[in-house]
Amino acid sequence: MIWLLGGYMWLFIHRPFEVWPWLGELRIERMYMIATILYWAICADKRWLSCRSNVPVFLLAGTLFLASLTSPYADFAYVEDWFKILVFYVLLITSIKNDRELAILVAAFVCITALYELHSLREFFCGRYQYAMGVKRMVGVDVTLSHPNSFGASVVYALPFLYPVWPLSVERWEKLAVVGAFALGVACVMLTGSRSSFVGLVALVAAGVLMSRYRWRVLLVLLVAAPVVWINLRPDLQKRYLTMIDPSYGPASAQQSAEGRTKSFWEGMENFAENPLFGAGLGLHRAKTGMATHNVYSEAMGELGLPGLLVLIGFAWAYAADFLEARRLRGDAYEVDEIFLYRICIAATGTCLMLFLLGWGGHNLMRYNWLWCGAFAGAAVHFLRQRVCDRKEDNYEDIHA
């Protein structure tokens, strides 16, 4: 079952049926998911995993279902796509039986994302890009999340999971592959010209330096590498990132784009103040302006009201509580498996923080990362609890032997 789930992760992230249209005509994603569900229902060994993320996930499911029925602006296809993600989430939390299977899924997630980035990078060098605001910007090889901002965000959300994969890398080539995946992610983010993704990347690197035991060595390497990367960056991209400091480096549209995020937030807060219980209606901003809110707080609170706010609070609570419990359960144990499980929770928390940070400039409430990372963290905490119980039983037997 785990390998079937890994296969669907590749279909969902890389989306080959959007890269090669003839595959789309075969409906391979739908057929694959139907086959997976049938196998899960008939043959798979199932059990319900009590993840903390279940609370915000199913609250969001109920909120979206009611909003799609009551809002005159709702895009039913958009909501339907999210419920497909929910189905996969249920398959995840009912199918992971041990930490080895969790490691397979996390490693698959990292490898699939790196393959997606590598394919997108190849297409970029072959001439596939988006020219906007005076900048040649890298895009994803798919269609759904191909926009430079969306693609850059996908890369940033996946980068924290290189951290738990590192202790699983035993051979030299495996460690080099992890380092290469990090370098690939950095290159992709820089080439997108996405300012929000760039801020997220800087925040992740800074957090990684602070967490490292070799922080001074890493900091020294970064102090040497950062200027080298910047000098070799194209001038149009340099100006793009400098607009975060001085808007005069870019066209007026770049400043208007940045101000639009703030404007969207305040419009969402006004909608929330006027309709605090159920919001102004799912899809209101898109119906009025022809484009999405570009702000997760406006999307959640302005359009969904109090339930949307509770969803955001619920995700923050779930990830923080999983991280704190994992840190407590790990204790002084230094086994590779336990380090891996603990780092899963750190990575999931890092992704959660990036979702909130990049959410200022993006409508990411319906991103799959909220659900997938919640399932990974919940499973990691569950297996850490099992290990603590096993150690207590072993100690009890030793004492009474």
C-alpha positions in Angstrom: 0.0 0.0 0.0 2.8 2.4 0.8 4.3 2.0 -2.6 0.9 2.8 -4.2 0.7 5.9 -2.1 4.2 6.9 -3.2 3.2 6.4 -6.8 0.3 8.8 -6.3 2.5 11.3 -4.7 4.5 11.4 -7.9 1.4 11.8 -10.1 0.2 14.6 -7.8 3.4 16.6 -7.6 5.0 16.0 -11.0 1.7 15.8 -12.8 3.0 14.0 -16.0 -0.5 14.1 -17.5 -0.2 17.9 -17.6 3.3 17.7 -19.0 2.3 15.3 -21.8 -1.3 16.0 -22.7 -1.9 12.6 -24.3 -1.6 11.1 -20.8 -4.3 13.5 -19.6 -6.7 12.0 -22.1 -6.2 8.6 -20.4 -7.3 10.0 -17.0 -4.4 8.2 -15.3 -4.6 10.1 -12.1 -8.2 9.3 -11.6 -7.8 5.6 -12.6 -4.7 5.2 -10.4 -6.6 6.7 -7.4 -9.6 4.4 -7.9 -7.3 1.4 -8.1 -5.5 2.5 -4.9 -8.8 3.0 -3.0 -10.0 -0.4 -4.1 -6.8 -2.1 -2.9 -7.0 -0.1 0.3 -10.6 -1.1 0.9 -10.1 -4.8 0.0 -6.5 -5.9 0.8 -4.7 -3.3 2.9 -4.2 -3.6 6.6 -5.9 -0.5 7.9 -6.0 1.4 11.3 -7.0 4.9 12.2 -4.1 7.1 13.3 -5.2 9.7 15.8 -3.2 12.7 14.5 -3.7 16.1 16.0 -4.0 17.4 12.4 -7.2 15.5 12.1 -8.9 18.3 14.0 -8.1 21.3 11.7 -8.3 19.0 8.6 -11.8 17.8 9.1 -12.9 21.2 10.4 -11.7 22.7 7.1 -13.5 19.9 5.2 -16.8 20.7 6.9 -16.3 24.4 6.4 -15.5 24.1 2.7 -18.5 21.7 2.2 -20.9 24.2 3.8 -19.3 27.2 2.1 -19.6 25.5 -1.3 -23.3 25.0 -0.7 -24.1 28.5 0.7 -21.7 30.8 -1.1 -22.9 32.2 -4.5 -19.3 32.8 -5.5 -17.9 29.2 -4.8 -15.9 27.5 -7.5 -17.1 23.9 -7.1 -14.2 22.5 -9.1 -11.7 24.2 -6.8 -13.4 22.7 -3.7 -13.7 19.3 -5.4 -9.9 19.2 -6.0 -9.3 19.8 -2.3 -11.5 16.9 -1.3 -9.4 14.7 -3.5 -6.4 15.7 -1.3 -8.5 14.9 1.7 -9.1 11.3 0.4 -5.4 10.8 0.0 -4.9 12.2 3.6 -7.3 9.5 4.9 -5.4 6.8 3.0 -2.1 8.1 4.5 -3.3 8.1 8.2 -4.9 4.7 7.9 -2.1 2.9 6.0 1.2 3.9 7.7 2.0 1.0 10.1 5.5 1.6 11.2 8.4 4.0 11.0 10.0 2.2 8.1 6.9 2.9 6.0 6.9 6.5 7.1 10.6 6.8 6.1 9.7 5.4 2.6 7.0 8.0 2.1 9.1 10.9 3.4 12.1 9.8 1.2 9.7 9.4 -1.8 8.3 13.0 -1.2 11.8 14.4 -1.2 12.9 12.4 -4.3 9.7 13.2 -6.2 10.0 16.9 -5.5 13.7 16.9 -6.6 12.7 15.1 -9.8 10.0 17.7 -10.4 12.5 20.5 -9.8 15.1 19.0 -12.0 12.6 18.5 -14.9 11.4 22.1 -14.5 15.0 23.3 -14.5 15.8 21.5 -17.7 12.7 23.0 -19.4 13.8 26.4 -18.2 17.1 26.1 -19.8 15.3 24.8 -22.9 13.4 28.1 -23.1 10.2 27.5 -21.0 9.7 30.4 -18.7 7.4 33.3 -17.8 8.4 36.9 -18.6 6.7 39.2 -16.2 7.6 42.6 -14.6 10.8 42.8 -16.7 12.1 39.4 -15.4 12.5 36.0 -17.0 11.1 33.7 -14.3 11.3 30.0 -14.0 8.1 28.0 -13.9 7.0 24.5 -12.9 6.9 21.9 -15.6 3.2 21.2 -14.8 0.2 23.5 -15.2 -1.7 23.5 -11.9 1.2 24.9 -9.7 3.4 26.1 -12.5 3.3 29.9 -11.7 6.7 31.1 -10.4 5.2 32.0 -7.0 3.4 28.7 -6.7 6.4 26.7 -7.9 8.8 28.5 -5.6 6.5 27.9 -2.7 6.3 24.2 -3.5 10.1 24.1 -3.3 10.3 26.0 -0.1 7.6 23.8 1.6 9.6 20.6 0.7 13.1 21.8 1.7 12.6 21.2 5.5 12.2 17.5 4.8 15.8 17.2 3.7 16.6 17.5 7.4 15.0 14.2 8.5 16.3 12.4 5.4 19.9 13.3 6.3 20.3 10.8 9.2 18.9 8.0 6.9 21.7 8.7 4.4 24.4 6.2 5.2 26.4 6.0 2.0 28.5 8.9 0.8 26.5 9.2 -2.4 23.3 9.4 -0.4 24.6 12.4 1.6 25.8 14.0 -1.6 22.3 13.5 -3.1 20.8 15.3 -0.1 23.2 18.2 -0.5 22.5 18.2 -4.2 18.7 18.3 -3.6 19.2 21.4 -1.3 21.4 23.1 -3.9 18.8 22.3 -6.6 16.0 23.8 -4.5 18.0 27.0 -3.8 18.7 27.4 -7.6 15.0 26.9 -8.5 13.8 29.4 -5.9 16.4 32.0 -7.1 15.4 31.5 -10.7 11.7 32.0 -10.1 12.1 35.6 -9.1 9.5 35.0 -6.4 10.2 37.4 -3.6 8.0 35.6 -1.1 9.8 32.3 -1.8 13.1 34.0 -1.5 12.1 35.3 2.0 11.0 31.8 2.9 14.3 30.3 1.7 16.3 32.9 3.7 14.2 32.1 6.8 14.8 28.4 6.4 18.5 28.7 6.0 18.7 31.0 9.0 16.8 28.5 11.1 19.0 25.7 9.9 22.1 27.6 10.9 20.8 28.3 14.4 19.8 24.6 14.9 23.1 23.2 13.7 25.8 22.1 16.1 28.3 23.4 13.5 26.5 26.7 13.2 29.8 28.8 13.0 31.2 26.6 10.3 28.0 26.7 8.3 27.8 30.4 8.8 31.3 30.8 7.4 30.4 28.7 4.4 27.3 30.8 3.8 29.2 34.1 4.1 31.4 32.8 1.3 28.7 31.2 -0.8 26.1 33.9 -0.7 28.1 36.6 -2.5 29.2 34.0 -5.1 25.5 33.1 -5.8 24.5 36.8 -5.9 27.2 37.8 -8.3 26.3 34.9 -10.7 22.6 35.8 -10.6 21.2 37.5 -13.7 20.9 41.3 -13.4 17.2 41.2 -13.9 16.8 38.8 -11.0 19.1 40.9 -8.8 16.9 43.9 -9.4 13.8 41.9 -8.7 15.0 40.9 -5.3 16.4 44.4 -4.5 12.8 45.7 -4.9 12.1 44.3 -1.5 14.5 46.9 -0.1 14.1 49.7 -2.7 11.1 49.7 -5.0 13.0 51.9 -7.5 15.0 48.9 -8.7 11.9 47.4 -10.4 8.9 48.6 -12.5 5.9 50.1 -10.8 3.9 46.9 -11.3 6.3 45.1 -8.9 5.5 47.6 -6.1 1.8 47.4 -7.0 2.0 43.6 -6.7 3.5 43.8 -3.3 1.0 46.4 -2.1 -1.8 44.2 -3.4 -1.0 41.6 -0.8 -1.4 44.1 2.0 -4.6 45.5 0.4 -6.0 42.0 0.1 -5.4 41.4 3.7 -7.2 44.5 4.9 -10.1 43.8 2.6 -10.3 40.4 4.1 -10.3 41.8 7.6 -13.1 44.2 6.6 -15.1 41.2 5.3 -14.4 39.3 8.5 -15.5 42.3 10.7 -18.8 42.6 8.7 -19.5 38.8 8.6 -17.6 37.3 11.5 -19.5 34.1 11.8 -19.4 32.7 8.2 -17.4 35.2 6.3 -18.3 37.0 3.1 -18.5 33.9 1.0 -16.0 31.4 -0.5 -14.6 32.8 -3.8 -15.8 36.4 -3.2 -12.5 38.0 -4.1 -12.1 36.0 -7.3 -15.7 36.8 -8.3 -15.1 40.6 -7.7 -11.6 41.0 -9.2 -11.1 37.9 -11.4 -8.2 36.8 -9.4 -7.5 35.0 -6.1 -6.9 36.8 -2.8 -3.1 36.2 -2.7 -3.4 36.2 1.1 -4.2 33.2 3.2 -5.6 35.2 6.1 -8.0 37.0 3.8 -8.9 33.7 2.2 -9.5 32.0 5.5 -11.0 34.7 7.7 -12.5 37.1 5.1 -14.2 34.4 3.0 -14.9 31.7 5.6 -15.2 33.7 8.8 -14.7 32.3 12.3 -14.4 28.7 11.1 -11.6 29.7 8.8 -9.8 31.4 11.7 -10.3 28.3 13.8 -8.7 26.2 11.0 -5.6 28.4 11.0 -5.4 28.2 14.8 -6.0 24.5 14.7 -3.1 23.9 12.3 -0.8 26.0 14.4 -1.8 24.1 17.5 -1.4 20.7 15.9 2.1 21.3 14.5 3.3 23.0 17.6 1.9 20.3 19.9 3.4 17.5 17.8 6.8 19.1 17.8 6.8 19.7 21.6 5.6 16.1 22.3 8.2 14.7 20.0 11.0 16.7 21.7 9.8 15.4 25.1 9.4 11.8 23.9 12.8 11.7 22.3 14.5 12.5 25.6 18.2 11.4 25.6 17.8 8.7 23.1 20.2 8.9 20.1 19.1 6.0 17.9 18.9 6.9 14.2 15.3 5.9 14.0 14.3 8.2 16.8 16.3 11.1 15.5 14.5 10.6 12.2 11.1 10.7 13.8 12.0 13.7 15.9 13.3 15.5 12.8 10.1 14.7 10.9 8.2 16.9 13.5 10.8 19.6 13.1 10.5 19.6 9.4 6.7 19.6 9.5 6.8 22.5 11.9 9.1 24.3 9.6 6.8 23.8 6.6 3.9 25.0 8.8 5.8 28.2 9.6 6.5 28.7 5.9 2.9 28.2 5.0 2.0 31.0 7.4 4.8 33.2 6.3 4.3 32.7 2.5 0.6 32.9 3.2 1.0 36.7 3.4 1.6 36.7 -0.4 -0.3 33.6 -1.4 -3.7 31.9 -1.0 -2.4 28.6 0.2 -5.2 27.4 2.5 -6.0 24.5 0.2 -2.4 23.4 -0.3 -1.7 19.7 0.1 1.2 20.5 2.3 -1.0 21.3 5.3 -2.5 17.8 5.2 0.5 15.7 4.1 2.9 17.2 6.7 0.3 16.9 9.4 0.0 13.2 8.6 3.8 12.7 8.6 4.1 14.6 12.0 1.2 12.7 13.5 2.7 9.3 12.5 6.1 10.3 13.8 4.7 11.2 17.2 2.7 7.9 17.3 5.8 5.8 16.6 7.8 7.8 19.2 5.1 7.0 21.8 5.4 3.3 20.9 9.1 3.4 21.4 8.8 5.0 24.8 6.3 2.3 25.8 8.6 -0.4 24.5 11.5 1.0 26.5 9.4 1.1 29.7 8.3 -2.5 29.2 11.9 -3.6 28.6 13.1 -1.8 31.8 10.2 -3.4 33.8 11.2 -6.8 32.6 14.9 -6.2 33.4 14.1 -5.1 36.9 11.9 -8.1 37.6 14.1 -10.6 35.8 
